[in-house]
Amino acid sequence: MSLPPLPPPAPPVPSTSRYFPVGTSVYVTVTGEEIVFFRRRFIPPPARFQLLQMHRVVEGDRHDNLSARYLGDPEQFWRLCDANAVLRPEELTETPGRRVRITLPEGIAGTPNA
């Protein structure tokens, strides 16, 4: 009797990582080597984020400082990227005057400026 295959290992990232909920898959090479990889992560549409407030970029702003200021964690800059449909974090702050959406996490409803 054969055992069922083992599931892919748990993602080797913290639960606060953008890749944590994505999960992993295993690719088996022609030589039988198993390579674990993250599945593709799709950026959610900005409409899925409840707007709390806007931030107008000024010279010297950085994405990590914005996420520390508004989200309490400089490593959560990816949440600002998702909420603003930005692929490169630097895009958030490279243009002074740009308005950056500060939101709740994806899919969480709330009251703006509460």
C-alpha positions in Angstrom: 0.0 0.0 0.0 1.5 3.3 -1.0 1.1 6.5 1.0 -0.3 9.6 -0.5 2.2 12.2 -1.6 3.2 14.8 0.9 1.9 18.3 0.5 4.5 21.0 -0.4 6.3 22.4 2.6 4.9 25.5 4.3 6.2 28.7 2.9 9.5 29.7 4.4 8.3 33.3 5.0 6.7 35.1 8.0 2.9 35.3 8.1 3.2 39.1 7.4 4.8 38.4 4.0 2.9 39.1 0.8 3.8 35.6 -0.3 2.5 33.8 2.8 -1.0 33.1 1.6 0.1 32.2 -1.9 1.5 28.8 -1.1 4.1 26.7 -2.8 4.2 24.1 -5.5 6.9 21.5 -6.4 8.5 21.2 -9.8 10.2 17.8 -10.5 13.1 18.0 -13.0 13.9 15.2 -15.5 16.5 14.0 -13.0 13.9 13.7 -10.2 15.1 16.7 -8.3 12.2 18.5 -6.5 12.3 22.2 -6.6 9.9 24.0 -4.3 8.7 27.4 -5.5 6.1 30.1 -4.7 3.0 30.1 -6.8 2.3 33.2 -8.8 1.0 36.1 -6.8 -1.6 38.3 -8.5 -1.9 42.0 -7.4 -5.5 42.5 -6.2 -7.5 45.4 -7.7 -7.3 48.6 -5.7 -11.1 48.6 -5.3 -10.7 45.7 -2.8 -9.0 48.1 -0.3 -10.9 50.4 2.0 -9.4 53.9 1.8 -8.5 55.4 5.1 -6.7 58.5 4.0 -4.4 60.0 1.3 -0.7 61.0 1.6 0.8 63.6 -0.7 4.4 62.6 -1.5 7.1 65.2 -0.7 10.7 65.2 -1.6 12.6 62.7 0.6 9.6 60.4 1.2 10.5 56.7 1.1 8.1 53.7 0.8 9.5 52.1 4.0 9.1 55.3 6.0 5.5 55.7 4.8 4.6 52.2 5.8 6.2 52.6 9.2 4.3 55.9 9.7 0.9 54.7 8.5 1.0 50.9 9.0 3.4 50.7 11.9 5.9 48.4 10.1 8.4 49.5 7.5 8.3 46.0 5.9 4.7 46.3 5.1 5.3 48.7 2.2 4.0 46.0 -0.1 0.5 46.7 1.3 0.8 50.3 0.1 2.0 49.0 -3.3 -1.0 46.7 -3.6 -3.4 49.5 -2.6 -1.9 51.8 -5.2 -1.5 49.2 -8.0 2.3 49.7 -8.0 4.8 47.0 -8.9 8.0 48.7 -7.9 7.9 50.1 -4.3 10.0 53.2 -5.4 7.1 54.2 -7.7 5.1 55.2 -4.6 7.4 58.1 -3.7 9.5 58.9 -6.8 7.2 61.7 -7.9 6.6 64.6 -5.4 2.9 65.5 -5.4 1.7 62.0 -6.1 -1.2 60.9 -3.9 -0.7 57.6 -2.1 -3.7 55.7 -0.9 -3.5 54.5 2.7 -5.9 51.6 3.2 -6.9 48.8 5.4 -5.6 45.3 4.3 -7.3 43.8 1.3 -10.9 42.8 1.8 -11.3 44.4 5.2 -14.2 46.9 5.4 -14.0 49.9 7.6 -14.9 53.5 8.1 -12.7 56.1 6.4 -11.0 58.6 8.8 -12.6 56.8 11.8 
